[in-house]
Amino acid sequence: MDWEKIRADWAARGFSCGLWVDPPGKVWADFVHDTDELVMVMEGQQGFEMTGKSYRPRIGEELLIPAGTRHTARNTGQVTSKWLYGYKR
């Protein structure tokens, strides 16, 4: 996947774009942001939970986390995960 192409697309849509790297088993629990957040898995397996539902986006699939939504991100695989995140400007 072309990170620079994704970054340009997200910027055109008003989102920042950064890379996050998580070791197996890493959990980021109960976050709430004041703005919409986009995430996209680049490598590995990353799960997200929000509003009582679990999401397991495939590599290259975007997931929108609406502003004000409590959410959790976790590496559900056995290898390091790499995923993009961006906040609406």
Secondary structure, 3 states (H helix, E strand, C coil): CCHHHHHHHHHHCCECCEEEEECCCCEEEEECCCCCEEEEEEECCEEEEECCEEECCCCCCEEEECCCCCEEEEECCCCCEEEEEEEEC
